[in-house]
């Protein structure tokens, strides 16, 4: 990408930088496996301008590539990268700052921008690691365990104690240990009975796009948009809670 894109820095933009940081493992893995298509890393140069480094390879703790504005060979520390992108089948993967800029445009200008870029900018696919180090990764981990029909794995991604607190809060019920304990038990039993009655949902062959909707002490409200192979989508909203020394846990769905 040769263009310097200018846009407002706000919470939405900062969340996209967070996405880039927490999905760059995928870029590193793909490049390490010998990917030969277009690849680029964004970083801040000595002039305090964000630019792209293209045709990237990874060696130890550095990215090596070429600066498109002058074709000079250049390298940066991996920690200096703020965004990444791949072009796969003429489709943008990653490129979160590009996506942010694209969303500031009118529909007509979006078409012009895609033509100018030479690749398709669709909803994307947020490739967080499927673990509990992030709220989004906890959701993916839970869904993977559902697909594997692994009940122990499913339960490891849940925290009924915190979820019961949310139910009390959202129902405007006065907190008591007895009511909290009963709700906690009901939540777990309801989940197990639902899986026994309806079976495990399957989340294979899908793509995901996450949005941070809200946050409060130790919790985030995350919207997950699931994109199926036929292009149809469905969205769910989850409170996800952080447990010290145990990572993020998926809590209650929100209507």
C-alpha positions as CSV (number, residue, x, y, z in Angstrom):
1,X,0.0,0.0,0.0
2,X,1.6,3.3,-1.1
3,X,-1.1,5.6,0.2
4,X,-1.0,7.4,3.5
5,X,-4.5,7.3,4.8
6,X,-5.7,10.0,7.1
7,X,-8.6,9.5,9.5
8,X,-9.8,10.3,13.0
9,X,-8.4,8.3,15.8
10,X,-11.1,7.2,18.2
11,X,-12.2,4.2,20.3
12,X,-13.3,2.2,17.2
13,X,-9.9,2.8,15.6
14,X,-8.1,1.8,18.8
15,X,-10.1,-1.4,18.9
16,X,-9.1,-2.2,15.3
17,X,-5.4,-1.8,16.3
18,X,-6.1,-4.2,19.2
19,X,-7.5,-6.6,16.7
20,X,-4.4,-6.3,14.5
21,X,-2.1,-6.9,17.5
22,X,-4.0,-10.0,18.6
23,X,-4.3,-11.5,15.1
24,X,-0.8,-10.9,13.9
25,X,0.2,-14.4,15.0
26,X,-1.7,-15.7,12.0
27,X,0.3,-13.4,9.7
28,X,3.6,-14.7,11.2
29,X,2.5,-18.3,10.8
30,X,1.4,-17.9,7.2
31,X,4.7,-16.0,6.3
32,X,6.7,-18.7,8.2
33,X,5.0,-21.4,6.1
34,X,6.4,-19.8,2.9
35,X,3.4,-17.7,1.7
36,X,4.3,-16.2,-1.7
37,X,1.4,-13.8,-2.2
38,X,1.3,-10.1,-1.3
39,X,2.1,-9.3,2.3
40,X,2.8,-6.1,4.3
41,X,3.3,-4.8,7.8
42,X,2.5,-1.2,8.9
43,X,4.9,0.6,11.2
44,X,5.9,4.2,12.2
45,X,9.0,5.4,10.4
46,X,11.6,7.9,11.6
47,X,9.5,10.8,10.4
48,X,6.6,9.6,12.7
49,X,4.6,8.6,9.7
50,X,2.9,5.2,9.4
51,X,4.0,3.3,6.3
52,X,3.8,-0.2,4.9
53,X,6.7,-2.7,4.5
54,X,6.0,-5.1,1.7
55,X,7.0,-8.6,0.7
56,X,7.7,-9.5,4.3
57,X,9.7,-12.3,5.7
58,X,10.2,-13.1,9.4
59,X,13.6,-13.8,10.9
60,X,14.0,-14.0,14.7
61,X,12.5,-10.9,16.2
62,X,12.4,-8.8,13.0
63,X,10.4,-8.3,9.9
64,X,12.4,-7.8,6.7
65,X,10.9,-6.3,3.5
66,X,10.8,-3.5,0.9
67,X,9.5,0.0,1.3
68,X,7.2,0.7,-1.7
69,X,7.9,4.4,-2.0
70,X,11.6,3.8,-2.8
71,X,12.1,0.0,-3.1
72,X,14.7,0.1,-0.3
73,X,15.2,-3.0,1.7
74,X,14.3,-2.3,5.3
75,X,13.7,-4.2,8.6
76,X,11.8,-3.5,11.8
77,X,11.4,-5.1,15.2
78,X,8.3,-7.3,15.3
79,X,7.1,-5.3,18.3
80,X,7.0,-2.1,16.1
81,X,4.3,-3.5,13.8
82,X,0.8,-1.9,14.3
83,X,-1.1,-3.6,11.4
84,X,-0.7,-6.4,8.9
85,X,-2.2,-7.5,5.7
86,X,-2.3,-10.4,3.2
87,X,-4.0,-10.5,-0.2
88,X,-5.5,-14.0,-0.8
89,X,-7.5,-14.6,-3.9
90,X,-7.8,-10.8,-4.4
91,X,-9.3,-10.5,-0.9
92,X,-7.9,-8.4,1.9
93,X,-7.1,-10.4,5.0
94,X,-6.1,-8.3,8.0
95,X,-5.5,-4.7,7.0
96,X,-7.5,-3.2,9.9
97,X,-6.4,0.4,9.4
98,X,-7.4,0.1,5.7
99,X,-10.8,-1.3,6.8
100,X,-11.3,1.6,9.2
101,X,-10.6,4.1,6.4
102,X,-12.9,2.3,4.0
103,X,-15.8,2.5,6.6
104,X,-15.5,6.3,6.6
105,X,-16.4,6.4,2.9
106,X,-19.7,6.6,1.1
107,X,-20.8,3.5,-0.8
108,X,-19.7,4.9,-4.2
109,X,-16.4,5.9,-2.8
110,X,-15.9,2.4,-1.3
111,X,-16.2,1.0,-4.8
112,X,-13.7,3.5,-6.1
113,X,-11.3,2.7,-3.2
114,X,-11.5,-1.1,-3.9
115,X,-10.8,-0.5,-7.6
116,X,-7.8,1.7,-6.6
117,X,-6.5,-0.9,-4.2
118,X,-7.0,-3.8,-6.5
119,X,-8.4,-6.1,-4.0
120,X,-11.8,-6.9,-2.3
121,X,-12.6,-5.4,1.1
122,X,-15.4,-7.4,2.6
123,X,-16.4,-8.0,6.2
124,X,-13.1,-9.7,7.0
125,X,-12.2,-12.6,9.3
126,X,-10.9,-11.9,12.8
127,X,-8.3,-14.6,13.4
128,X,-7.8,-14.4,17.2
129,X,-6.1,-17.4,18.8
130,X,-8.7,-19.8,20.1
131,X,-7.7,-19.5,23.8
132,X,-8.8,-17.4,26.8
133,X,-6.1,-14.8,26.5
134,X,-8.6,-12.5,24.9
135,X,-12.4,-12.1,25.1
136,X,-12.7,-12.8,21.4
137,X,-10.5,-15.9,21.6
138,X,-12.5,-17.2,24.5
139,X,-15.6,-17.1,22.3
140,X,-13.8,-18.9,19.5
141,X,-12.5,-21.5,22.0
142,X,-16.0,-22.2,23.3
143,X,-17.3,-22.6,19.8
144,X,-14.5,-25.0,18.8
145,X,-15.3,-27.1,21.9
146,X,-19.0,-27.1,20.8
147,X,-18.0,-28.4,17.3
148,X,-15.8,-31.1,18.9
149,X,-18.7,-32.1,21.3
150,X,-16.3,-31.6,24.2
151,X,-18.4,-30.9,27.2
152,X,-15.4,-30.4,29.6
153,X,-13.9,-28.0,27.1
154,X,-17.2,-26.1,26.9
155,X,-17.4,-25.8,30.7
156,X,-13.8,-24.6,30.9
157,X,-14.9,-21.5,28.9
158,X,-17.8,-20.7,31.1
159,X,-18.1,-19.0,34.5
160,X,-21.5,-19.5,36.0
161,X,-20.6,-17.5,39.2
162,X,-20.0,-14.3,37.2
163,X,-22.9,-15.1,34.9
164,X,-25.3,-15.5,37.8
165,X,-24.2,-12.0,39.0
166,X,-25.0,-10.6,35.6
167,X,-28.5,-12.2,35.7
168,X,-29.1,-10.6,39.1
169,X,-27.9,-7.2,37.9
170,X,-29.9,-7.3,34.7
171,X,-33.1,-8.5,36.5
172,X,-32.7,-5.7,39.1
173,X,-32.9,-8.4,41.8
174,X,-31.4,-7.8,45.3
175,X,-28.2,-9.8,45.7
176,X,-28.2,-12.6,48.2
177,X,-25.9,-15.6,48.4
178,X,-28.9,-18.0,48.4
179,X,-30.4,-16.6,45.2
180,X,-27.0,-16.2,43.5
181,X,-26.2,-19.9,44.3
182,X,-29.6,-21.1,42.9
183,X,-29.2,-19.1,39.7
184,X,-25.6,-20.4,39.3
185,X,-26.9,-24.0,39.5
186,X,-29.8,-23.4,37.2
187,X,-27.5,-21.8,34.5
188,X,-25.2,-24.8,34.5
189,X,-28.0,-27.4,34.5
190,X,-29.9,-25.5,31.7
191,X,-26.8,-25.5,29.5
192,X,-26.2,-29.3,30.0
193,X,-29.9,-30.1,29.4
194,X,-30.0,-28.0,26.3
195,X,-27.0,-29.8,24.9
196,X,-28.5,-33.2,25.7
197,X,-31.9,-32.2,24.2
198,X,-30.7,-30.3,21.1
199,X,-27.2,-31.5,20.6
200,X,-24.0,-29.5,20.2
201,X,-24.0,-26.6,17.8
202,X,-21.4,-26.7,15.0
203,X,-19.1,-23.8,14.2
204,X,-17.0,-25.3,11.5
205,X,-16.3,-23.6,8.1
206,X,-17.3,-20.1,9.3
207,X,-15.7,-16.7,9.6
208,X,-16.1,-14.3,12.4
209,X,-16.0,-10.5,12.9
210,X,-16.0,-9.1,16.4
211,X,-17.1,-5.7,17.7
212,X,-16.6,-4.3,21.2
213,X,-19.9,-2.8,22.2
214,X,-19.5,-1.9,25.8
215,X,-17.3,-2.6,28.9
216,X,-17.6,-2.6,32.6
217,X,-15.4,-3.7,35.5
218,X,-13.8,-7.0,34.4
219,X,-16.2,-7.6,31.5
220,X,-16.7,-6.7,27.9
221,X,-19.8,-6.9,25.7
222,X,-18.7,-8.4,22.4
223,X,-20.8,-8.8,19.3
224,X,-19.8,-11.7,17.1
225,X,-21.0,-11.7,13.5
226,X,-20.7,-15.2,12.0
227,X,-20.3,-15.4,8.3
228,X,-21.3,-18.7,6.7
229,X,-19.9,-20.2,3.5
230,X,-23.0,-19.1,1.5
231,X,-22.4,-15.5,2.6
232,X,-25.3,-15.3,5.1
233,X,-24.6,-13.9,8.5
234,X,-25.9,-14.1,12.1
235,X,-24.9,-12.0,15.1
236,X,-24.7,-12.7,18.8
237,X,-23.8,-10.5,21.7
238,X,-22.0,-11.9,24.7
239,X,-20.8,-10.6,28.0
240,X,-17.3,-12.0,28.5
241,X,-15.6,-11.8,31.9
242,X,-12.0,-11.8,32.9
243,X,-11.0,-14.2,35.8
244,X,-7.6,-13.5,37.4
245,X,-5.2,-16.4,36.7
246,X,-7.8,-18.1,34.5
247,X,-8.3,-15.8,31.6
248,X,-11.5,-14.8,29.8
249,X,-14.8,-16.7,30.2
250,X,-17.9,-16.5,28.1
251,X,-21.0,-15.4,30.1
252,X,-24.6,-14.7,29.1
253,X,-26.0,-13.9,25.8
254,X,-27.6,-10.5,25.4
255,X,-30.8,-9.9,23.3
